[in-house]
Amino acid sequence: MPNHAIEASGLVKTYGKGAKAVPALAGLGFTVPAGIVFGLLGPNGAGKSTTVRILTTLAAPDAGQATVAGIDVRRHPGRVRRVIGSVSQKPAFDPVSTGRENLLLQGHLHGLPAASARSRAKELLDRFGLTDAADRPAGKWSGGMQRKLDVALGLVARPSVLFLDEPTTGLDPEARAEMWAEITRLSGEDGLTVLLTTHYLEEADQLAARLVIVDRGQVVATGSPEELKNELNGDSVHAELSTVEDLGAARRALEPVAGEISVDGLTLRARVSAGATALPRVLAALGSAGVEPVSIGTARPSLDEVYLRHAGRDFGTADTVAGGAR
């Protein structure tokens, strides 16, 4: 495999025409080094799923280029499909068939000989802790087990690049932790390149060696989670205020005692060198301006703040109001 498992540049995709046109991607581009977990992070509607559909040859871009494992996705879609695995947001298994039957069918679809398909199915059932349930209908399994089966189906053909589209959506905390451990193992022990799309900030922070943050179909930040957080020097003070008038007064009061100041709704965030020692100064400045916050606290830099700096809005708010892009 080349040094870059995935390369995308200038990807453009619009759904619909005329007044009903909905832009999904607006010149998106990034590269994914081989053998890592790479996060494609953004709120619902940012363009993550459209990007994955293009890279897995399920959709064609209106403009731009992309390669997976060095293979052009537009010129040689069949070759791309032979080297990738893909796990979509929606379940891909047959709920009536058993887990073993689902894996055997996937093996046959990939052209594996019968003995190889049986061997691979057993290997994956053992790996994901599904052996005891292997011969029960998959539709009767728990949500966490079903999601493991979906990932196992994506691994049947031993891909060199695996696409995981929102793999932990809807899972309980225990099942999510188990999935995180398996994703880490896929890259760390197996050397697989994993492209992970997620709108869970903590998931990207925990799993991704590198990531891009996408907003409105464009990449707004790229780097490792630590690199991106370290760009935000110091800690942040976040204060929830009662009125718009308080926001203005608070901002003016904090300019002498804090660095970068941003506002989202009625929440004000200010960058400080050390949160614990700066908080008394911040409270004193607000008190002098006659501003009494509803709540106030300090925090270490987070990916939410990285998103806020680059996209100009809070990640949670963007996730709630995301529009038509997918």
N, C-alpha and C positions, 0 to 999 in steps of 0.2 A: 504494500500500500504506500502511496506517496506520503510525504511529510504532513500534508493537509488532507484529512479524510473528507472534508467538505469545503468547497469554495463557492461562494455566491457573490454576485456583483450586479448592482443596478436592477434588482428584481422589481418589476411593476406588475400589478394585477388589479383590475377593476371588474366588479360584477355589475351587470346591467348596462344599460345605455341611456344616453340623454339625461333628462332630469332625474331619472331613477338610478343613475350610475352611483355605485358605492365603491370608493377606493379602498382596497385592502392592503396593498403594498405600494410604496412610493419611493422606489430606488433603494431597496434594502440590500445590504451586503455584509458578509462576514466570512471568516475562515475558521475552521475547526481543526486543531492539531490532532493527529492520530493517537488513539489509545487513552483518551481522557473522557470524563463526563463533562459535557458542554451544556450550559444552561441557556435556553432561549426564554427569557423572562419578560413578562408583560401582562397587563390586565386583560380581562376578557375583551375581545374585539380589537386587540392590538395588531393582529396579523400573524400570530404564531401558527395557527392551524393551516392557514393558506401557505405559509412558507414550507411547512412539512409536506403538504400535498404536492407542492412543486418538486421538492427534493426527492420524494418517493414516486414521482412520475404519475401521480393521480390527477394533476392539473398542469396546464402549460402557462408559463408567464406571458404577459403581453409584451414584455421587453426584459432584457437582462440575460445573464448566463449563470449556470450552476453546474458543478461537477460533484459527484460522490465517488469516493475511492478512485479519483482520477478519470471517471467516465462522465461524459456529457449527458445530462439528463434529458435533453431534447433530442439529441442525435441518436442515442443508444439506450432508450428506456428499458429494453429487454435485458441488456447487460447489467444495468443498474439494479433491476429487480432481483437478479441472481446473487448479488453481494450484500443485500440489505435485509434487515428484519424490521417490521413496523408494528407497533402496538398503538391502536387508535384510542380515542376517549371512550368510544362505545364498545361493548363486549363483542368479541369476534368468534367466540365459541358457540357450538350448537348445544343449547341447554338440554335437549333430549338425550344426546349421546353422552357416554361416560367420558371422564377425563382422558382415559387411555385411548378411546376411540377418536376423540378430537385430535390428539397428537398423532395417531397413526394416519388419519386422513390428511393432516398437514404434511406429513412425510411423503405420502403418495403423491400429493399435489406438486411437491418439489422434486418428484422423480426418484426418490430413494427406493432401493430394492426393499422387499418386504422384511427381510431379516434386519437390514440397517434401520428401517423405520421402527421396528419393535425395540431394537437396542437403544435407539435415540429416545424413544418415548419413555422407556424405563429409566434411562439416565436422567431425564428432565423431571420425571415424577419424583425420583429420589432427591434430586437437588433442591426442589422447591417444597419438600416435605408433604407431598400430595399422594404418596403411595397408598396409604390406608384408605383414601377416598377414591382411588383411581378407577374403580369399577362401579361407581355410583353415578347416576346422571349429574352432569355438571350444573344443571339448573337448580339442584338441591343443595349445592355447596354454599358456604358463607361468602360474603362479598370479598373478603380478603383472599380466600382460596381461589375464587373465580378470577381475581385480578392476577394472581400468580400464574394461573393457567394461561391467561392472555399473554403474559410475558414469555412463558414457556413456548407457546405457539410461535412467537416471533423469533425464537432461537433454534427452532427445529433444523433449519438448513445451515446452521453455523455461519451466520452473517459476519461480515467484518465491520459493519456499521448498523447500529440498532437505534431506531427512532421510537422514543417513548413520549406519547402525547398526553399530558396530564395524567400520569400513571397512578396517582394516589387520590384523585378526586373521589369523594364519597366514602373513603376508608376511615375506620375508627383509628384512634392514635396508635394502638398496638399493631394493627395491620399496616399502618403507614410506616412505622419504625422498621418492621420486617422488610417492607419493600425498599426502604432506604438502604438497609444493610445489603440486600441482594444487588441493588444497582451499583453500590460501591464495589462489591465483589466482582461484578461483570467487568468493570474497568481495571481494578487493581490486580486481580488474580488472572483474569482471562485475556487482558489486553484489548478488550473490545472498545471501540469508539461508540459512545452513547450520546445522542443528542436528546436532551430532556427539555420538553416544553412544560412550563408551569406558571401559575399565577400565585403560587405560595412562596413568599419571600424567604421564609426560613428553610424551605426545601432547596432552593437554589443556593443559599448560603451554606447549607450543610453538605451538599453533594457536588456542586460544580467546581471543577478546577479553574475553568474560565467561563465567562458568560457574556451575553449581550443583553441589554435592556432595550426592548422595542416599544415604541409608542406611536400610534397612528400610522403604522406601516413603515416606520423608519427606525434605524438603530440610533439610539440617543446616547448610549454609553457602552464601553466594552473593556474587559479586563478580568482579573481574578476578583472574587468577592472582597478580599483584603485590600487589593490595590484600589478598588473603587471606593471602599469605605475610608481608606487612608487619605484619599484626596480631600476628604472633609476633615481638616485639621481640628483636633480637640473634640469636646463633647457638645451636646446641644441642650439648651433649655427650652422646654415647650410649655407655653402658658395658654390655657383656654380662657377667653375673655367673654364678657357679657354682651357688649355692644360694639358696633362699628366705630363709634367715637372712642371707646377705650383702646381699640386697636391702634388708631392713629397716635393717641397720647402715649401708649406703651412703646410704640416704635421709636418715637422721638426720645423718650426717656432712656431707652436701652442703647442708643447709638454710641454714647460715650463709654459704655462698659462692656459691650459685646461686639463681636465681629459680624459676619454675614447674618442678615436678618431676612426671614421670609414669612409670608402670611398665606394661610390656606383656610378659607372660611373665617371662623372666629378664633382660630388657633395661630399663635405666633411662635415661631422658632428662631432662636438666636444661637449662634456659634460662640462658644467660650473655650478657653484653654483648659480649664479643669472644672468640671461641673460642680463638684462638692464645695469647692472654695468660692466659686463664682456665684452660687445661688443666693447667699446673703446680700451680695452687692446688687444683684438683679432685683431682689425683693425690696431693697431699700430704694432703688431708683424708681420702681413702680409705685411705691408708697409716696414718694415725693411728688409724683405726677398725679396722685389721687386715683390710681388704678388698683383695684382689688381683683386679682384673677379668680376665676371659678376654681381652677386647679392649676398646679404648676409642678414640674419635675425635671429631672435631668436624665440623659441617656447617652450611652456610647453611640458612635456612628452606626447607622443601619442602612440596608439596601433601600428601605423606604425613603430615607433622606437622600440617598444617591439619586433615586428616581425623581424626587421632588426637585432636586437641583437641576437635573438635565431636562426633565419634561415640564417643569413649571407647575406641577400639581401633585397632590398626594396620591400615592398608589391605590389606597383603599377607595378613595373617591373615584379615581379613574376606572377601577374595576367595577364599581357600581353603575357608572353612567356610560360605560363603553357602548359604542354604536355598532355600525354594521360590519366593520372589518372583522375577520376571523383569523 
